[in-house]
Amino acid sequence: MSVDEVTLTLPRERGFYRIAGLVLGGLAARHDVTLERLEDVELALDGLLDRLDGDEPATVRMRVADGELRAVVGPFGGRLRSELERDSGRELGLRRLLDAVVDRYELVGGDGGDWIELAKAVE
């Protein structure tokens, strides 16, 4: 399987976030990702982009490799970490959304704040 990776840098304005979904769809189409799996990752991505805080541009890296569709989103201020730590997964919050639609996710510290990595099997 070939590896494709796309990195987007987006202004933190909601109108630009749709571009990430369009690029994700194009990347998924190149690798015959099912619509159901694509929609799951789009839901996760939308939930995360809605929680971006700060003024600096946001970065979304998307990649298909080793049978997975992966995305890295950030940087986030402390708000995302606080929400994930506070959310028990029983309420309709971000943790429950991510648990339902992606196979795994991880919040990691990085350049400029927290970043979240997502993965969804595509085969």
Legacy VTK file of the C-alpha trace (Angstrom):
# vtk DataFile Version 3.0
C-alpha trace
ASCII
DATASET POLYDATA
POINTS 123 float
0.000 0.000 0.000
1.325 3.447 -0.844
1.594 6.175 1.764
0.083 9.602 1.216
0.376 12.423 3.735
-1.178 15.855 3.532
-0.469 18.716 5.927
-2.831 21.682 6.122
-2.271 24.917 7.979
-5.582 26.644 8.571
-6.598 29.986 10.051
-8.598 29.487 13.231
-11.842 30.514 11.599
-14.661 27.999 11.336
-15.184 28.663 7.621
-11.772 27.205 6.803
-12.321 23.952 8.713
-14.408 22.522 5.866
-11.241 22.420 3.773
-9.850 19.740 6.098
-12.911 17.573 5.432
-12.569 17.993 1.672
-8.900 17.050 1.725
-9.621 14.089 3.990
-12.273 12.912 1.528
-9.853 13.152 -1.388
-7.166 11.269 0.501
-9.640 8.568 1.514
-10.891 8.192 -2.067
-7.343 7.540 -3.310
-7.125 4.593 -0.921
-10.647 3.186 -1.350
-11.617 3.987 2.244
-15.283 3.153 2.796
-17.733 5.992 3.251
-18.605 4.736 6.735
-14.978 4.884 7.921
-14.446 8.262 6.268
-17.523 9.684 7.996
-16.259 8.419 11.362
-12.957 10.251 10.964
-14.746 13.366 9.676
-16.921 13.411 12.818
-13.842 13.159 15.018
-12.068 15.865 13.039
-15.087 18.195 13.217
-15.350 17.687 16.974
-11.705 18.546 17.422
-11.627 21.544 15.099
-14.603 23.002 16.986
-12.461 22.974 20.126
-9.454 24.825 18.745
-8.526 27.780 20.887
-5.989 30.553 20.525
-5.090 32.739 17.576
-2.255 30.860 15.890
-2.993 28.814 12.756
-4.046 25.207 13.269
-2.336 22.261 11.626
-4.028 19.084 10.449
-1.843 16.245 9.160
-3.639 13.335 7.489
-2.051 10.121 6.350
-3.044 6.710 5.058
-0.461 4.047 5.908
-0.322 0.483 7.203
-4.063 0.006 6.799
-4.975 3.070 8.873
-6.250 6.564 8.256
-4.392 8.780 10.723
-4.778 12.426 11.617
-2.856 14.747 13.907
-4.543 18.008 14.923
-3.262 20.952 16.939
-1.967 22.814 18.663
-4.594 23.144 21.354
-4.322 25.194 24.514
-5.060 23.508 27.828
-8.801 23.459 27.183
-8.802 20.187 25.231
-6.723 18.342 27.826
-9.015 19.615 30.581
-12.110 18.502 28.696
-10.775 15.009 28.018
-9.632 14.566 31.631
-12.932 15.839 33.045
-15.133 13.842 30.644
-15.908 10.377 32.023
-17.074 9.091 28.654
-20.621 8.619 29.939
-21.863 12.034 28.887
-22.166 13.269 25.311
-18.756 14.900 25.213
-15.643 14.700 23.115
-14.302 11.564 24.792
-17.488 9.648 24.032
-17.433 10.863 20.435
-13.823 9.801 19.932
-14.393 6.449 21.649
-17.301 5.795 19.266
-15.779 6.825 15.940
-12.012 6.142 15.969
-10.027 3.079 16.919
-7.595 4.997 19.060
-6.547 8.500 19.981
-3.833 10.030 22.073
-3.261 13.508 23.421
0.422 14.440 23.275
2.363 17.531 24.219
4.176 19.137 21.358
5.213 22.272 19.608
2.971 25.113 20.741
0.645 23.093 22.997
-1.271 19.828 22.998
-1.822 17.778 19.855
-4.196 14.875 19.344
-3.442 11.873 17.186
-6.292 9.764 15.759
-6.284 6.440 13.955
-9.011 4.467 12.166
-8.495 1.124 10.418
-9.407 1.306 6.743
-9.064 -2.348 5.728
LINES 1 124
123 0 1 2 3 4 5 6 7 8 9 10 11 12 13 14 15 16 17 18 19 20 21 22 23 24 25 26 27 28 29 30 31 32 33 34 35 36 37 38 39 40 41 42 43 44 45 46 47 48 49 50 51 52 53 54 55 56 57 58 59 60 61 62 63 64 65 66 67 68 69 70 71 72 73 74 75 76 77 78 79 80 81 82 83 84 85 86 87 88 89 90 91 92 93 94 95 96 97 98 99 100 101 102 103 104 105 106 107 108 109 110 111 112 113 114 115 116 117 118 119 120 121 122
